[in-house]
Amino acid sequence: MGTIAANDLKTKGVASISEKLAEDPEAIITVRGKSRYVVMDLEHYRYLRECELEAALLEARQDVEKGRTVTESVVEHIKRLTDGV
């Protein structure tokens, strides 16, 4: 993964991001030599979000299959949440 110094970002602007993203799908922005931020192309971000949502869906399906769910009314749910406080 490529890196972009914050100073390069100040002087070259978005062009410095575009250059790095032409090489890699993600780039790290460093501030005073320390990694601070990650930038990526919007399509790559959307892909990662889709993967995250697919993983959450898989986890929810596994919870249902293994009986790790609760069926209750809204009132019962709120009571269960507030009783635990």
Secondary structure as GFF3:
##gff-version 3
##sequence-region A 1 85
A	DSSP	beta_strand	2	5	.	.	.	ID=ss1
A	DSSP	alpha_helix	6	12	.	.	.	ID=ss2
A	DSSP	alpha_helix	14	23	.	.	.	ID=ss3
A	DSSP	beta_strand	26	31	.	.	.	ID=ss4
A	DSSP	beta_strand	34	40	.	.	.	ID=ss5
A	DSSP	alpha_helix	42	65	.	.	.	ID=ss6
A	DSSP	alpha_helix	74	83	.	.	.	ID=ss7
###
